[in-house]
Amino acid sequence: MLVLLAGVGAGALNAVGGGGTFVALPALVAAGLPPVTANAAATVALVPGSLSSAWVYRPDVRPVGSTSTRALTAASMGGGAVGAVLLLALPAASFEVAVPWLLAFATVVLAFGRSALRAVSGALGRPLGLSPRAVLVWQFFLSVYGGYFGGAVGILMLAVWSIGVGVDPAAGNPTRVTQVAAVYVAATVLFLFASDVAQAPLLPAVMLVGAVIGGVAGAQVARRLPARVLRGVVLGTAVTMTVVYFLLG
């Protein structure tokens, strides 16, 4: 039941503003999976929820400046695959040590990313005018991080798009959802064949069901609730999980 509820919460958080990793990863570790396997399983479980949210948002998806959605998706999937390879290839102990710090980094991005974005945008007075090639390079490297861990990767994408080409963060949210889904899909293909996820399918399957429910419901709710409320929910979850991981470590 805990894993199912965590899946619902993670799917909803990803739909409203990112942060599903903060719920999914701790729940699977608490259920007995090793951290690396839990991270891979969380990614696999959250794919259908992300795709469900992307389906709801599909009428609102827009290109990022002059960069087509197709090219952006290719960069996202390529980076997600590379990140997944790094997770599986690097020693498990390094990931376990890094998890609290990755959570802390993602929490800081969630807490201050938008304020920093406004400050930088105000100081510049205009977008940097990144070329489509530069946007794709940034997208690839952010997606590598997304495939390896993924916390707050959607917020980082919005920051680059806004500062780089002037994408409004609210208008860019549907594109964020679809690109995070692309990262997860690419990583999932590798995790299913090259990790231990398939050897313990029950927990990811239960979380998957919850994530689909949460993803669809979250996307519908996100289109109605005030942005401040949504950000508060995501940030509260992030801070709580980060503190818990540091205390356990």
C-alpha positions in Angstrom: 0.0 0.0 0.0 2.9 2.4 0.8 4.4 1.8 -2.6 1.1 2.3 -4.4 0.4 5.6 -2.5 4.0 6.7 -3.2 3.4 6.0 -6.9 0.2 8.2 -6.9 2.1 11.0 -5.1 5.1 10.8 -7.4 3.0 10.7 -10.6 1.0 13.7 -9.3 4.1 15.7 -8.4 5.8 15.1 -11.7 2.6 16.4 -13.4 2.3 19.6 -11.4 5.9 20.7 -11.3 8.4 17.8 -10.9 9.7 16.1 -7.8 8.3 12.6 -8.1 11.8 11.2 -7.4 11.6 12.6 -3.9 8.7 10.3 -3.1 9.4 7.3 -5.3 13.0 6.6 -4.4 12.6 6.6 -0.6 9.5 4.5 -0.8 11.3 1.8 -2.8 14.3 1.8 -0.6 12.1 1.5 2.4 10.4 -1.5 0.7 13.8 -3.2 0.6 15.4 -2.4 -2.8 19.1 -1.3 -2.9 19.4 2.4 -3.8 20.6 1.9 -7.4 18.0 -0.7 -8.1 15.4 1.5 -6.4 16.4 4.5 -8.5 16.1 2.5 -11.7 12.8 0.9 -10.6 11.4 4.4 -9.7 12.3 5.6 -13.2 10.6 2.6 -14.8 7.5 2.9 -12.6 7.1 6.6 -13.3 7.3 6.3 -17.1 3.6 5.5 -17.7 2.5 8.3 -15.3 4.8 10.8 -17.2 3.4 9.6 -20.5 -0.1 10.0 -19.2 0.6 13.6 -18.1 2.3 14.3 -21.5 -0.9 13.0 -23.2 -3.0 15.4 -21.2 -0.7 18.3 -22.0 -0.2 17.4 -25.7 -2.4 20.3 -27.1 -0.2 22.8 -25.3 3.3 21.6 -26.2 5.3 24.2 -28.1 8.8 24.3 -29.7 11.6 25.9 -27.6 12.4 29.0 -29.5 13.6 27.9 -33.0 14.4 24.3 -31.7 11.8 21.8 -32.9 10.1 19.5 -30.4 11.4 16.5 -32.4 15.0 17.6 -32.1 14.6 18.4 -28.4 13.0 15.0 -27.8 16.0 13.3 -29.5 18.4 15.1 -27.3 16.4 14.2 -24.2 16.3 10.5 -25.1 20.0 10.4 -26.0 21.0 12.1 -22.7 18.6 9.9 -20.7 20.2 6.8 -22.1 23.7 8.0 -21.3 22.6 8.9 -17.7 21.2 5.4 -17.3 24.4 3.8 -18.5 26.4 5.9 -15.9 24.0 4.8 -13.1 24.6 1.1 -14.0 28.3 1.4 -14.8 29.5 3.4 -11.8 30.0 1.7 -8.4 26.8 1.4 -6.4 28.5 2.8 -3.4 29.1 6.1 -5.2 25.4 6.5 -5.9 24.5 5.7 -2.3 26.9 8.4 -1.1 25.7 10.9 -3.7 21.9 10.5 -3.1 21.5 12.9 -0.1 23.6 15.5 -2.0 21.6 15.0 -5.2 18.4 15.4 -3.2 19.8 18.5 -1.6 20.8 20.0 -5.0 17.4 19.3 -6.4 15.7 20.8 -3.4 17.8 24.0 -3.7 16.8 24.2 -7.4 13.2 23.7 -6.5 13.4 26.3 -3.8 15.4 29.1 -5.5 15.4 28.2 -9.2 12.5 30.4 -10.1 13.7 33.3 -8.1 17.2 33.0 -9.5 15.6 32.7 -13.0 13.7 35.9 -12.5 16.8 37.7 -11.2 19.0 36.6 -14.0 16.3 37.4 -16.6 15.8 40.8 -15.1 19.5 41.5 -15.0 20.0 40.5 -18.7 16.9 42.3 -19.8 16.5 39.9 -22.7 17.1 36.2 -23.5 20.7 35.1 -24.2 19.6 34.2 -27.7 20.9 30.6 -27.6 21.1 29.0 -31.0 19.1 25.8 -31.6 22.4 23.8 -31.4 23.3 25.3 -28.1 19.8 24.6 -26.8 20.2 20.9 -27.8 23.6 20.7 -26.2 22.2 22.0 -22.9 19.2 19.7 -23.2 21.4 16.7 -23.7 23.6 17.3 -20.6 20.5 18.0 -18.5 19.0 14.8 -19.7 22.2 12.9 -18.7 21.6 14.1 -15.2 17.9 13.1 -15.6 18.8 9.6 -16.6 21.2 9.2 -13.7 19.0 10.7 -11.0 16.5 13.2 -12.3 15.4 15.2 -9.3 14.3 18.7 -10.4 15.5 18.1 -14.0 12.4 19.6 -15.3 13.0 22.9 -13.4 16.5 23.0 -14.8 15.1 22.6 -18.3 12.7 25.4 -17.8 15.5 27.6 -16.5 17.7 27.0 -19.6 14.8 27.6 -22.0 13.7 30.8 -20.3 17.1 32.4 -19.9 18.3 31.0 -23.3 15.4 31.8 -25.6 12.8 33.5 -23.5 10.3 30.7 -23.0 7.7 31.7 -20.4 8.0 29.1 -17.5 4.2 28.6 -17.3 3.8 28.2 -21.0 6.8 25.9 -21.1 5.4 23.5 -18.5 3.7 21.2 -21.0 6.9 20.9 -23.0 8.8 20.2 -19.7 6.5 17.3 -18.9 6.9 15.8 -22.4 10.7 16.1 -22.3 11.0 14.6 -18.8 8.9 11.7 -20.1 11.3 11.3 -23.0 14.3 11.1 -20.6 12.5 8.5 -18.5 11.5 6.4 -21.6 15.1 6.2 -22.8 16.5 5.3 -19.4 13.7 2.7 -18.8 14.7 0.8 -21.9 18.2 0.2 -20.5 17.0 -0.4 -16.9 14.6 -3.1 -18.0 17.4 -5.1 -19.8 20.6 -4.2 -17.9 19.5 -3.7 -14.2 18.0 -5.8 -11.5 14.6 -4.2 -11.9 13.1 -7.1 -13.9 14.2 -9.5 -11.1 11.9 -7.8 -8.6 8.9 -6.7 -10.8 6.2 -6.5 -8.2 7.2 -3.3 -6.5 7.8 -1.3 -9.7 4.5 -2.6 -11.1 2.5 -1.5 -8.0 4.2 1.9 -8.1 3.5 2.1 -11.9 -0.2 1.7 -11.3 -0.2 4.4 -8.7 1.9 6.7 -10.9 -0.5 6.5 -13.8 -3.4 7.4 -11.6 -1.4 10.3 -10.0 -0.1 11.4 -13.4 -3.5 11.8 -15.0 -5.1 13.4 -11.9 -2.1 15.6 -11.2 -2.1 17.0 -14.7 -5.8 17.8 -14.4 -5.4 19.4 -11.0 -2.3 21.4 -12.1 -4.4 23.2 -14.8 -6.7 24.5 -12.1 -4.8 25.1 -8.8 -2.7 28.3 -8.2 0.9 27.8 -9.1 2.0 28.9 -5.6 0.1 26.0 -4.0 1.6 23.5 -6.4 5.1 24.8 -5.8 4.5 24.6 -2.0 3.5 20.9 -2.2 6.5 20.0 -4.3 9.0 21.9 -2.2 7.6 20.6 1.1 8.0 17.1 -0.1 11.5 17.8 -1.3 12.7 19.3 1.9 11.2 16.5 4.0 12.8 13.7 2.0 16.2 15.5 1.9 16.3 16.0 5.6 15.3 12.3 6.2 18.1 11.1 3.9 20.7 13.1 5.6 19.6 12.0 9.0 19.6 8.3 7.9 23.0 8.7 6.4 
